[in-house]
Amino acid sequence: MEVRAEQAQQIISDAKYHEWTLTDGRLWTQFHRSDDGFVLRFPDFADYKLDAAANTVRCFPVPGVSSQTIWHLYHNQVLPLALSHQGNMVFHASAVEVGQGAIAFLGVSGKGKSTLAASFASNGFPFLTDDGLLVKHSGATSWLAMPSQPSIRLWADSQHALVRADAPAAPPLEFTAKGRFLSNEALVHSDQPRALKCIYFLGDGSATNPTFERLSPSDALIELVKHSFLLDIDERQMLATHFDELSALVAEVPCVRLDYTRSFNTLDQVRAYVLADLKNRDTE
């Protein structure tokens, strides 16, 4: 990624064609087209200009925005969108290593993906990624969960419950109160691809005890579309190819709706139930 000193808010000539908002309704990202590609605008922080193939990215930061924020937005938001435009499958998901495989947790912001990943990682199951999961096809029926940055972002309550007081932390980011914690011997990261064994979609938290519901391929496909990074939502051929790949994925990897009470006191139980569910599916 090339970082340029020009002020953001000056390189867009057309109206946005898509946008992302946060759970509280605040605007997060605007998607624009340019003469030779795309522009992703993060208001108050930066514009990222991508060429038509999403092979190169130029950043136009707002003056005063920290380099940590610029690079974090690139790695966690812009890069997943660029990779998806290049034909890869990338999801808003966390993933952890279990045995010689991996499991993924998908859900909208605030459903506990990062907390669940940190709970596994702090109990001997390395995490592969905190939020952007790249999945690659390998062999006839194998799908690989690819590792990403060795850090996890957590709200203060999750931090106090799951992370040691002396855990190394990255510098704060301007756009969030979440802390970003670097992997260490107590919050272990895996830097190797792992075979994706199961995808868990997180429910609304209404279940008293952990519950598991196997989704049909059609329902799983809908859920995966909801959680996919997609740069150009109007490119029909690219969307058709994406749907074909998702269809192959859900035909070969179990997709399960997981619901549980959101409480730090139940995380030990949740991990045990998830591991038991995964073992049962391995014997199916």
C-alpha positions as a Markdown table, in Angstrom:
| # | Residue | x | y | z |
|---|---|---|---|---|
| 1 | Met | 0.0 | 0.0 | 0.0 |
| 2 | Glu | 1.2 | 3.5 | -0.9 |
| 3 | Val | 0.5 | 6.2 | 1.6 |
| 4 | Arg | 0.2 | 9.7 | 0.2 |
| 5 | Ala | 0.2 | 13.0 | 2.1 |
| 6 | Glu | -2.7 | 14.6 | 0.2 |
| 7 | Gln | -5.7 | 15.3 | 2.3 |
| 8 | Ala | -8.6 | 12.9 | 2.0 |
| 9 | Gln | -12.1 | 14.1 | 0.9 |
| 10 | Gln | -10.7 | 15.4 | -2.4 |
| 11 | Ile | -10.4 | 12.5 | -4.9 |
| 12 | Ile | -14.1 | 11.4 | -5.4 |
| 13 | Ser | -16.0 | 12.6 | -8.4 |
| 14 | Asp | -19.2 | 10.5 | -8.3 |
| 15 | Ala | -21.9 | 9.5 | -5.7 |
| 16 | Lys | -21.4 | 6.4 | -3.5 |
| 17 | Tyr | -22.8 | 3.1 | -4.7 |
| 18 | His | -22.7 | 1.4 | -1.4 |
| 19 | Glu | -22.1 | 2.1 | 2.3 |
| 20 | Trp | -21.5 | 0.3 | 5.6 |
| 21 | Thr | -22.9 | 1.6 | 8.9 |
| 22 | Leu | -22.0 | 0.7 | 12.4 |
| 23 | Thr | -24.5 | -1.0 | 14.8 |
| 24 | Asp | -25.4 | 2.4 | 16.3 |
| 25 | Gly | -26.3 | 3.7 | 12.9 |
| 26 | Arg | -23.1 | 5.8 | 12.3 |
| 27 | Leu | -21.6 | 5.8 | 8.8 |
| 28 | Trp | -18.5 | 3.7 | 8.6 |
| 29 | Thr | -17.5 | 3.3 | 5.0 |
| 30 | Gln | -18.6 | 4.8 | 1.7 |
| 31 | Phe | -17.9 | 2.9 | -1.6 |
| 32 | His | -17.3 | 5.0 | -4.7 |
| 33 | Arg | -16.2 | 4.4 | -8.3 |
| 34 | Ser | -13.4 | 6.4 | -9.9 |
| 35 | Asp | -12.2 | 6.6 | -13.5 |
| 36 | Asp | -9.8 | 3.8 | -13.0 |
| 37 | Gly | -11.1 | 1.8 | -10.1 |
| 38 | Phe | -12.7 | 2.3 | -6.6 |
| 39 | Val | -12.4 | 4.6 | -3.6 |
| 40 | Leu | -13.2 | 3.5 | -0.1 |
| 41 | Arg | -13.9 | 6.5 | 2.2 |
| 42 | Phe | -13.7 | 6.2 | 5.9 |
| 43 | Pro | -15.0 | 9.6 | 7.0 |
| 44 | Asp | -12.6 | 11.5 | 9.2 |
| 45 | Phe | -9.8 | 9.0 | 8.7 |
| 46 | Ala | -8.8 | 8.3 | 5.1 |
| 47 | Asp | -9.6 | 7.5 | 1.5 |
| 48 | Tyr | -8.2 | 4.4 | -0.1 |
| 49 | Lys | -8.0 | 4.4 | -3.8 |
| 50 | Leu | -7.9 | 0.9 | -5.6 |
| 51 | Asp | -7.2 | 0.3 | -9.2 |
| 52 | Ala | -9.8 | -1.7 | -11.2 |
| 53 | Ala | -8.2 | -5.0 | -10.4 |
| 54 | Ala | -7.6 | -4.1 | -6.8 |
| 55 | Asn | -4.0 | -4.9 | -7.2 |
| 56 | Thr | -2.7 | -1.6 | -5.9 |
| 57 | Val | -3.9 | 0.6 | -3.1 |
| 58 | Arg | -3.1 | 4.3 | -2.4 |
| 59 | Cys | -4.0 | 5.9 | 0.9 |
| 60 | Phe | -5.0 | 9.5 | 1.3 |
| 61 | Pro | -5.1 | 10.1 | 5.1 |
| 62 | Val | -6.8 | 12.9 | 6.8 |
| 63 | Pro | -4.1 | 15.1 | 8.5 |
| 64 | Gly | -3.4 | 14.1 | 12.0 |
| 65 | Val | -4.7 | 10.5 | 11.8 |
| 66 | Ser | -2.2 | 8.1 | 13.2 |
| 67 | Ser | -0.2 | 5.6 | 11.2 |
| 68 | Gln | -1.6 | 2.8 | 13.4 |
| 69 | Thr | -5.1 | 3.7 | 12.3 |
| 70 | Ile | -4.2 | 4.0 | 8.7 |
| 71 | Trp | -2.5 | 0.5 | 8.6 |
| 72 | His | -5.3 | -1.1 | 10.7 |
| 73 | Leu | -8.0 | 0.1 | 8.3 |
| 74 | Tyr | -5.9 | -1.2 | 5.5 |
| 75 | His | -5.3 | -4.7 | 6.9 |
| 76 | Asn | -8.8 | -5.2 | 8.4 |
| 77 | Gln | -11.1 | -3.5 | 6.0 |
| 78 | Val | -9.4 | -2.6 | 2.7 |
| 79 | Leu | -7.2 | -5.6 | 2.1 |
| 80 | Pro | -10.1 | -8.1 | 2.6 |
| 81 | Leu | -12.2 | -6.2 | 0.1 |
| 82 | Ala | -9.3 | -6.2 | -2.4 |
| 83 | Leu | -8.7 | -9.9 | -1.9 |
| 84 | Ser | -12.3 | -10.6 | -2.5 |
| 85 | His | -12.3 | -8.6 | -5.7 |
| 86 | Gln | -9.3 | -10.7 | -6.9 |
| 87 | Gly | -11.5 | -13.8 | -6.6 |
| 88 | Asn | -10.9 | -14.9 | -3.1 |
| 89 | Met | -13.5 | -15.7 | -0.4 |
| 90 | Val | -13.1 | -13.5 | 2.6 |
| 91 | Phe | -15.6 | -13.3 | 5.5 |
| 92 | His | -16.3 | -11.2 | 8.6 |
| 93 | Ala | -15.3 | -14.0 | 10.9 |
| 94 | Ser | -12.9 | -15.1 | 13.6 |
| 95 | Ala | -11.2 | -18.5 | 13.5 |
| 96 | Val | -9.3 | -20.8 | 15.8 |
| 97 | Glu | -7.2 | -23.9 | 15.5 |
| 98 | Val | -8.7 | -27.1 | 16.9 |
| 99 | Gly | -6.5 | -30.2 | 16.6 |
| 100 | Gln | -5.2 | -30.2 | 13.0 |
| 101 | Gly | -8.1 | -28.2 | 11.7 |
| 102 | Ala | -9.9 | -24.9 | 12.2 |
| 103 | Ile | -13.4 | -23.7 | 13.1 |
| 104 | Ala | -14.8 | -20.3 | 12.2 |
| 105 | Phe | -17.3 | -18.0 | 14.0 |
| 106 | Leu | -19.4 | -15.7 | 11.9 |
| 107 | Gly | -21.8 | -13.0 | 13.1 |
| 108 | Val | -22.6 | -9.3 | 12.9 |
| 109 | Ser | -20.6 | -6.9 | 15.0 |
| 110 | Gly | -21.2 | -7.3 | 18.7 |
| 111 | Lys | -22.2 | -10.9 | 18.6 |
| 112 | Gly | -19.0 | -12.0 | 20.3 |
| 113 | Lys | -16.7 | -13.4 | 17.5 |
| 114 | Ser | -13.6 | -11.9 | 19.0 |
| 115 | Thr | -14.5 | -12.8 | 22.6 |
| 116 | Leu | -15.1 | -16.4 | 21.6 |
| 117 | Ala | -11.8 | -16.5 | 19.6 |
| 118 | Ala | -9.9 | -15.0 | 22.6 |
| 119 | Ser | -11.5 | -17.5 | 24.9 |
| 120 | Phe | -10.3 | -20.4 | 22.8 |
| 121 | Ala | -6.8 | -18.8 | 22.3 |
| 122 | Ser | -6.3 | -18.2 | 26.0 |
| 123 | Asn | -7.1 | -21.8 | 26.7 |
| 124 | Gly | -4.7 | -23.5 | 24.4 |
| 125 | Phe | -6.4 | -23.2 | 21.0 |
| 126 | Pro | -4.5 | -20.7 | 18.8 |
| 127 | Phe | -6.5 | -18.2 | 16.9 |
| 128 | Leu | -5.9 | -17.7 | 13.2 |
| 129 | Thr | -7.8 | -14.4 | 12.7 |
| 130 | Asp | -9.9 | -12.0 | 14.7 |
| 131 | Asp | -12.2 | -10.6 | 12.0 |
| 132 | Gly | -11.2 | -11.1 | 8.4 |
| 133 | Leu | -11.1 | -14.8 | 7.4 |
| 134 | Leu | -9.7 | -15.8 | 4.0 |
| 135 | Val | -10.8 | -19.2 | 2.9 |
| 136 | Lys | -9.0 | -21.0 | 0.0 |
| 137 | His | -9.9 | -24.2 | -1.8 |
| 138 | Ser | -7.3 | -27.0 | -1.6 |
| 139 | Gly | -7.7 | -30.3 | -3.2 |
| 140 | Ala | -11.0 | -32.0 | -4.1 |
| 141 | Thr | -13.0 | -31.4 | -0.9 |
| 142 | Ser | -10.6 | -29.5 | 1.4 |
| 143 | Trp | -11.0 | -25.8 | 2.4 |
| 144 | Leu | -8.2 | -23.9 | 4.2 |
| 145 | Ala | -8.7 | -21.2 | 6.8 |
| 146 | Met | -5.8 | -18.8 | 6.3 |
| 147 | Pro | -4.1 | -16.9 | 9.2 |
| 148 | Ser | -4.0 | -13.1 | 9.4 |
| 149 | Gln | -2.6 | -10.6 | 11.8 |
| 150 | Pro | -1.6 | -11.9 | 15.3 |
| 151 | Ser | -3.8 | -9.6 | 17.3 |
| 152 | Ile | -7.3 | -9.5 | 18.7 |
| 153 | Arg | -9.5 | -6.4 | 19.4 |
| 154 | Leu | -11.6 | -6.6 | 22.6 |
| 155 | Trp | -13.9 | -4.3 | 24.6 |
| 156 | Ala | -12.8 | -3.6 | 28.1 |
| 157 | Asp | -15.0 | -6.2 | 29.7 |
| 158 | Ser | -13.7 | -9.0 | 27.5 |
| 159 | Gln | -10.2 | -7.7 | 28.1 |
| 160 | His | -10.5 | -8.0 | 31.9 |
| 161 | Ala | -12.1 | -11.4 | 31.7 |
| 162 | Leu | -9.8 | -13.0 | 29.1 |
| 163 | Val | -6.5 | -11.2 | 28.8 |
| 164 | Arg | -3.7 | -11.0 | 31.4 |
| 165 | Ala | -2.9 | -7.6 | 32.8 |
| 166 | Asp | 0.6 | -7.7 | 31.4 |
| 167 | Ala | -0.5 | -8.7 | 27.9 |
| 168 | Pro | 1.2 | -6.7 | 25.2 |
| 169 | Ala | -1.1 | -4.1 | 23.6 |
| 170 | Ala | -0.9 | -2.2 | 20.3 |
| 171 | Pro | -1.2 | 1.6 | 20.3 |
| 172 | Pro | -4.9 | 2.8 | 20.5 |
| 173 | Leu | -6.9 | 3.6 | 17.4 |
| 174 | Glu | -8.8 | 6.8 | 16.9 |
| 175 | Phe | -12.1 | 5.2 | 15.7 |
| 176 | Thr | -12.7 | 2.7 | 18.6 |
| 177 | Ala | -12.4 | 2.2 | 22.3 |
| 178 | Lys | -11.5 | -1.4 | 21.8 |
| 179 | Gly | -8.1 | -2.5 | 22.8 |
| 180 | Arg | -5.9 | -4.4 | 20.4 |
| 181 | Phe | -3.9 | -7.2 | 22.1 |
| 182 | Leu | -0.9 | -8.9 | 20.5 |
| 183 | Ser | -0.4 | -12.6 | 20.6 |
| 184 | Asn | 1.9 | -14.1 | 23.2 |
| 185 | Glu | 2.3 | -17.3 | 25.1 |
| 186 | Ala | -1.1 | -16.7 | 26.9 |
| 187 | Leu | -3.0 | -15.5 | 23.8 |
| 188 | Val | -1.6 | -17.9 | 21.1 |
| 189 | His | -1.7 | -17.2 | 17.4 |
| 190 | Ser | -1.4 | -19.8 | 14.6 |
| 191 | Asp | 0.5 | -18.7 | 11.5 |
| 192 | Gln | -0.3 | -21.8 | 9.5 |
| 193 | Pro | -3.3 | -22.6 | 7.2 |
| 194 | Arg | -5.7 | -25.1 | 8.7 |
| 195 | Ala | -8.4 | -27.3 | 7.2 |
| 196 | Leu | -11.7 | -25.7 | 7.9 |
| 197 | Lys | -13.8 | -28.2 | 9.7 |
| 198 | Cys | -17.0 | -26.3 | 10.6 |
| 199 | Ile | -18.5 | -22.9 | 10.3 |
| 200 | Tyr | -20.6 | -21.6 | 13.3 |
| 201 | Phe | -23.0 | -18.7 | 12.9 |
| 202 | Leu | -23.6 | -17.0 | 16.2 |
| 203 | Gly | -27.2 | -16.6 | 17.3 |
| 204 | Asp | -28.9 | -13.8 | 19.2 |
| 205 | Gly | -27.9 | -15.0 | 22.7 |
| 206 | Ser | -31.4 | -16.2 | 23.8 |
| 207 | Ala | -30.4 | -19.8 | 24.4 |
| 208 | Thr | -30.1 | -20.8 | 28.1 |
| 209 | Asn | -27.6 | -23.6 | 27.2 |
| 210 | Pro | -25.5 | -23.8 | 24.1 |
| 211 | Thr | -27.6 | -25.0 | 21.1 |
| 212 | Phe | -26.5 | -26.2 | 17.7 |
| 213 | Glu | -28.7 | -26.3 | 14.6 |
| 214 | Arg | -27.3 | -27.7 | 11.3 |
| 215 | Leu | -28.2 | -25.3 | 8.5 |
| 216 | Ser | -29.3 | -26.5 | 5.1 |
| 217 | Pro | -26.9 | -25.6 | 2.2 |
| 218 | Ser | -29.4 | -22.9 | 1.0 |
| 219 | Asp | -29.7 | -21.3 | 4.4 |
| 220 | Ala | -25.9 | -21.5 | 5.0 |
| 221 | Leu | -25.3 | -19.9 | 1.6 |
| 222 | Ile | -27.6 | -16.9 | 2.5 |
| 223 | Glu | -25.7 | -16.5 | 5.8 |
| 224 | Leu | -22.3 | -16.6 | 4.1 |
| 225 | Val | -23.4 | -13.9 | 1.6 |
| 226 | Lys | -24.4 | -11.7 | 4.5 |
| 227 | His | -20.9 | -12.0 | 6.0 |
| 228 | Ser | -18.8 | -11.8 | 2.8 |
| 229 | Phe | -16.4 | -8.9 | 2.0 |
| 230 | Leu | -17.5 | -7.7 | -1.5 |
| 231 | Leu | -16.0 | -4.7 | -3.2 |
| 232 | Asp | -18.2 | -4.5 | -6.2 |
| 233 | Ile | -21.8 | -5.5 | -5.4 |
| 234 | Asp | -23.0 | -4.8 | -9.0 |
| 235 | Glu | -20.5 | -6.9 | -10.9 |
| 236 | Arg | -22.8 | -9.8 | -11.9 |
| 237 | Gln | -20.2 | -12.2 | -13.3 |
| 238 | Met | -18.1 | -11.8 | -10.2 |
| 239 | Leu | -21.1 | -12.3 | -7.9 |
| 240 | Ala | -22.1 | -15.4 | -9.9 |
| 241 | Thr | -18.6 | -16.9 | -9.4 |
| 242 | His | -18.7 | -16.0 | -5.7 |
| 243 | Phe | -22.1 | -17.8 | -5.3 |
| 244 | Asp | -20.7 | -20.9 | -7.1 |
| 245 | Glu | -17.8 | -21.0 | -4.7 |
| 246 | Leu | -20.0 | -20.5 | -1.7 |
| 247 | Ser | -22.2 | -23.3 | -2.9 |
| 248 | Ala | -19.3 | -25.6 | -3.1 |
| 249 | Leu | -18.1 | -24.6 | 0.4 |
| 250 | Val | -21.4 | -25.2 | 2.1 |
| 251 | Ala | -21.7 | -28.6 | 0.4 |
| 252 | Glu | -18.5 | -29.7 | 1.9 |
| 253 | Val | -18.1 | -27.9 | 5.2 |
| 254 | Pro | -20.8 | -28.2 | 7.9 |
| 255 | Cys | -22.5 | -24.9 | 8.7 |
| 256 | Val | -24.2 | -24.7 | 12.2 |
| 257 | Arg | -26.1 | -22.0 | 14.0 |
| 258 | Leu | -24.6 | -21.7 | 17.5 |
| 259 | Asp | -26.5 | -19.8 | 20.2 |
| 260 | Tyr | -25.5 | -19.4 | 23.9 |
| 261 | Thr | -26.0 | -16.9 | 26.7 |
| 262 | Arg | -23.5 | -14.1 | 26.4 |
| 263 | Ser | -21.8 | -14.3 | 29.8 |
| 264 | Phe | -18.1 | -14.7 | 30.6 |
| 265 | Asn | -19.2 | -17.3 | 33.2 |
| 266 | Thr | -20.5 | -19.6 | 30.4 |
| 267 | Leu | -17.5 | -19.5 | 28.1 |
| 268 | Asp | -15.9 | -22.6 | 29.6 |
| 269 | Gln | -19.2 | -24.4 | 28.9 |
| 270 | Val | -19.5 | -23.0 | 25.4 |
| 271 | Arg | -16.0 | -24.2 | 24.5 |
| 272 | Ala | -16.7 | -27.7 | 25.8 |
| 273 | Tyr | -20.0 | -27.9 | 23.9 |
| 274 | Val | -18.3 | -26.6 | 20.7 |
| 275 | Leu | -15.5 | -29.2 | 20.9 |
| 276 | Ala | -18.0 | -32.0 | 21.6 |
| 277 | Asp | -20.2 | -30.9 | 18.7 |
| 278 | Leu | -17.2 | -30.8 | 16.4 |
| 279 | Lys | -16.1 | -34.3 | 17.5 |
| 280 | Asn | -19.6 | -35.6 | 16.9 |
| 281 | Arg | -19.6 | -34.2 | 13.4 |
| 282 | Asp | -16.2 | -35.8 | 12.7 |
| 283 | Thr | -17.8 | -39.2 | 13.3 |
| 284 | Glu | -20.9 | -38.5 | 11.1 |
